[in-house]
Amino acid sequence: MAEPIRNKRADPPIAPTPQNTPLNTAPISSHAQQPGVASIKEEDLDRAAAASIFAKDPRLVSLIQGRLGSLVGRSSGYIESLPTDVKRRVAGLKGIQKEHSKLEAEFQEEVLQLEKKYFAKFTPLYQQRAAIVNGQTEPTEDQVQAGEEDEEEEDEETEAAPQEEKATESAEKVSGIPEFWLSAMKNQISLAEMITDRDEEALKSLTDIRMEYLDKPGFRLIFEFAENEYFTNKTITKTYYYQNESGYGGDFIYDHAEGDKINWKEDKDLTVRVEQKKQRNKTTKQTRIVKKTVPTESFFNFFSPPKAPTDDDESTTSDIEERLELDYQLGEDIKEKLIPRAIDWFTGEALAFEELDEEDFEDAEFDDEDDEDDEDASEDQDDEDESDEDDEDGSKPKQEAAECKQS
């Protein structure tokens, strides 16, 4: 059953008006629906002329936005103009709505308790799965037969496969299901985008992914690892917390996430990369190699979630809120999709039930190419700048800003 905790912001109204245009975009923790209208008839405007006016004086845009924002939540005066008896009935309807909201909150709480009840029943099945994946036990005949019932009949070309597999088994004994979780994660689109080639070697040691509910609303994801050459952690967890108060409709409201610190072995940190730059002394013409550590993309950045914005910079706030929402959705995907149906992701069968937008993939391709071009140009510029640095200036190489790409 799906977790009743949702974090989707409402769709914007079809046409903005002074009554429904917010001053700022709704934060991730807001479940309030923005009011919408079916249609508004307006006279045609000369957009070119309007754009020209705004371009000449950008303060007009800010002034108008501030004016519209100040009208949000203000009454049009209609309610106040109603007769006393009618206003009394309106107040009564609000009282009824409060009772409804209380029942909604009770409903969500009971749904959560029901999910916990069935999660306790799922847990032994997850334990059996982990034992088979890690070669600790073999599936029973009944389990194998149940798994084969829904399989389609194989064609002639694939009928020879079992014999080839047997020959492989006789040559080398394989324990469990190698790279089970890595393969499952790479088939889950949102997670696959986070996994780099460097990450794969570390993720091959992933033995299980589990989750558990907290005593208060929230959940914890638990990644278990075998001993590996990258870090000493046996488990790495990430915990998602929710606010104490329920949102509109009784839903739990996402608050923040916290991840474990990864104890990287020397020179094995996958979240950074070491860059080498050659510098030339202008006077002596001697050269030297300078190394600097810069953040880089990695799945393991998932355990260092973005922090909620603390300043009033709208551009920064918007960017962080997007990353917060994406980070939360990744946690939900692991909890709701990957863990319950890991075998379907491993085989790829789960992809048939995912709604994929081809245009999104095409856009992503073009974006990637543009990013690569920009990155190459940036690196070339860095080389030129650093090649002119004086050998004796004693300054440290400038560290790049940390990337926190969660997709």
N, C-alpha and C positions, 0 to 999 in steps of 0.2 A: 504494500500500500504506500502511496506517495506521502512523503512528509508534509504535514499541513503548513509548514513554515515556508512561506514564499517571499520573494524579494523582487518582484517585477514592478517597475514603475508604470503608471497609467499611460495609455496612449494620449498624445496631445490632442486638444480639441480641434475639430475640423476647421473652424475659423476663429481667430483670436478676437476678443472684444474686451473692453475695459473691465467687464465683470468676470471674465474667466482667464485673463492673462496673468500668470504669476510673476512676481518680481524676480525670483530665482527658480531654477529648475528644482524639482522635488528631489530631496536627498534619497539615498538608497533605502533609508529606514522608513520612508513614507509610503503608506499603502492607500492614501486618500486618492480617490478618483477626481481628476479635474473635470469640471462640468463641461459639457459639449453641447453644441447646437447643430440642428440638422442642416440649416443653410441660412445664409444672410445675403440679401440682395444689396449690392453696392454699385454706385455709378462707376463707370470705367475711369481710370486715372491715367494720366500721362506719366508712365513709369520712368521714362528717360529724364523728364523734367524734375520729377521728385528725387531721383538718384543724384542729379546734378546739384540740387539744393542741399541734400544731406552731405554730399562730398565736399561742398564749399564750407560747411559748418557742421563738423561731426558732433558738436555739442548739442545740436538739435536732437540727434538720435538718443543721446544720453538723457536729455531732458524729457523726451516723450516716453522713453522706457521707465524713467523714474515716476512720471505722472501716472502711467498705466499701472505700475506696481503699487502705487499708493491707493489705488481704487480697489485692489483685491480685498475681498471680505467686507467691503462697505455695502450697505443696503442701498437699493435704488429708491427707497422711500415708499415702495408699494405696501410692504407689510405694516409699516407704521400708519399708513392711511386707511387701513381696514377698520371696520367697526369693532367696538370692544368685544362683542360676542364672538365675532369671527377670529379675532386675535386670541381669544381664550381657547377656541378650538384648535388653533395652530399650536399653542403651547401644549395642549393635551396630546396632540400627535407626536410632539417631541418627546413627551414623557413615555408614550408607547414605544417610540424608537429606542429609547434608553433601555427599556426592558428587553427589547429584541437584541440589542448589543450585548447585554449580559448573557442571554441565552447562547449567542454566537460564541462568546468567549468560553462558556461551559462546554459547548459542542467541540471546539478545537482542543480543549484540554482532554476531553474523553477520547477523541480520535487519537491524540498522542499516547494516552495510556493503552489504547487498543493496539497501536503500532508496537509499543514496548512489549506487550503481551505476546504478539506473534513473532517479534524479533527474538524472544527467548526460545521460541520453537524453531526458528531458522538457524540459530547458532549451532546446534549439533550437526546440521547439514553442512554448514561452512567448515566445521572442524573435520568432517569426513573428506571434504574436498581438499583441504590443506594437506591432509595425510596422504592422499593419493598423488597430489601434485608433487610433493616432496619425497615420494618413494618410500614412505613409511608403511604403507599398506597397499593392497590391490582392491579394486572394486569387486563386489560380489557378482555372481552370475545374474541375479535378479536386476541389479543396477545396470549391468551391461545390456541385458535384453530390453529393459525399459528405455534405454538410450537409443537402441537401434530400431525401435518400433516405428518411429516417425521418419526414418530415413528413406529416401527414394531408392528405387532399384538402380543399381549401377549399370552403365553401358559396357559393351565389350572391351572398350579401351581401358577402363578402370578395373575390370575384373582381374587383370594380371597383377594389380598393385599389391594385394596381400602377399603373394609369393615373393615379390621383391622385398617387401618389408621383413618377411621372415628371414630372408638371406642376410639382411642388414642386422637383424637382432642376433643371429647366430654369430656374426663377426664381432659385434660389440654390444655388450649388455648396457642398456640405458635405464637409469633409475628415474622413476616418476615421469614428469612431463617437463623437459628442459625449457627454460625461458617462457613459462606459461604466462606470468603476469606482464612481462615485457611485451609479449605478442598481443595480449588482450588490450593493454594500454595503447599500443600503436594502432589498433583498429578503432579505438574510440577517438573521433576526430579532434575534439577539444584538447585531449591529452596528447595526442600525437604531435600536434603543433608545438608543444613545449619540449619534446624530447629531442635532444641533439645527438649527433653521432657519438660525441664524447660521453654522453649520459648512458648510452646503451650498455657499455661494459659494466658500469656500476649497477644498473637496473637488472642485469642478468642474475644478480645475487638476491633479488627480491623474492622472498619465499611465501609471503602472504600479505594481503591487505584486508584489514578488519575495521569495524567501526563499533562504537558503543555510545549509548545515550548518557547524558549527564543527569545528575539529580535534578537540576533546574533545566529549563528549555535550552537545548543545544546538543551538540554531538562531537565526538572525537574520532578522527581517522587515524588508524594505526598501521604503519608500514613496517613489516618485519624483514630483516636482512640476514643472510648468512655472512660469515666472515669474508671480507673482501679487502682489496688493496687500496680502497679509497677513504674509508672512514671507519671509526671504531664503534659507532652506534649499532646496537643490535635491533633497536626499534627507533623510528622517527615518527613523532605524532604531530598532528595539527588539529586544534580545537576551535570549533565555531560556537560563539556565544550569542545569546539573544537578549533583548531588553526585557526588563521585568514587566513593563506594561504592554498590553496587547494593542495591536493596531486596529484600524478601521475594518470591521467585519470579523474581529476576534482573532486575526492571524497573529502569529508571533513575529516580532520584528528583529531582523538581523542587526547585531551591534558591531562585533569585531571578531577577528580570528587571531590565534597565537600559534606559532610553530616552535618545535624544538630546535635547539642549536645543534648543528652538525659538527661533530668532532673530526675534522678532516686530517688525514695523515699528511706528512710533509710533502709539499709540492703536488698534492692530489686534489686540491679544491677545484671542483668543476664549475663553480659559479664565478670564477675569475680566470683570466688568461694573462700570460706574461708576454709583453711586447718588447722587442729589442730594436733599439734605434742607434744608428751610427751618427756620431757627432764629430765634427772637424773643428779643430782650433784654428782660428783665423790667423794667428800669429805664427805658431809653430808648424801648422799644417798637419799636425798629428791627429789621428782619429782614435776614438774610443767607442766601446759598446755600452749603452745605457739600457738597463732593464727596468721596466715598470709594470706594476700589476693593475689591471683594469677590470671592471665588472664585465661579465658576458652572459649571454642567454644560456639558461640551463633549466631543466625540469626541477632541480633542487632549489631554485628560487621560490618555488611553491611554498616552502616551509618558512619563508621570510615575507609574510603578507604585507601589503601596503598599509600605512597608517592613515587614519581619518584626517582630513585637512584641518589645520589649525589657524590658517590665515584667511584674509578676506579677498585674496586674489582669485577672481572668478575663473580665469583660464586654468590656474593650478588646481583649484577646487574641482572643476569639471573633469579634468584628466584623472585626478585621484579617485573621484567617485566612479568613473568608468572602470578603473582598475579594481576598485573594491567590489563592484558588482560582478565583474568577470571572475575575480578570485572566489567570491561566494558561489557563483554558478559552477565553477570547477569542482568545488567541494560537494555540491549537490549532485553533480554528474557521477562522481565517484561513489557517493552514498546510495543514490537511487538507481544508477544504471550499472556501473562496473562491478560493484561487490555482489549484488543479487544475481547477476547474470554473467558472471565472468567467463563461463565456458562458451556462451554465445558470442562474446567479444573475441575470445581466443580463436574460434572457428570462423569468425566473420559473419555469422548468421544474423547477428544483431543489427548489422548495417542495413539490412532490408527494412528495418522498422524505423530507421532514422530519416528525417526529412532533410534532404540535402538540396541546396540551391546551387545550380551550376554557375549562375552569374557570380555568386560569391567566390567560387573557386577561381573564375576567370579574373575577377578583380584582384584577388589575393596574388595571383601570378604576376600581374602587372605591377602591383605594389611592391612585391619582392624584388623585381628587376630594378625598379626605380630606387629602392632602398640600397641595393647593391651598388648602383652607379654612384649614389650620393656618398656611400661609405668609402668607395674607392677614391673618390675625389677628395674626401676628407682626409684619408690616410696619406694621399700624395701631398696635401697641403701641410700635414703634420711633419712629413719627412723633410720638406723644404724648410719649415720653420726651425726644426730641431737641428738640422745640419749646420745652421749658422750660429748655434749657441756656443759661447766661449767655454773652453775646457776648465777654466779656473773661476767661473762665476759662482760656484758652490751652490747654485740653486737646484732644488729638487724638481724632477719632471712633474708637470701638472697632471694630477689624477683626473681621469674622466668621471663624469657624473654616473652614478650607479644606475644601471638599467633595471627596470622591474617589469619586464614584459611577461605577462602571464598567459599568453596564448601562443 
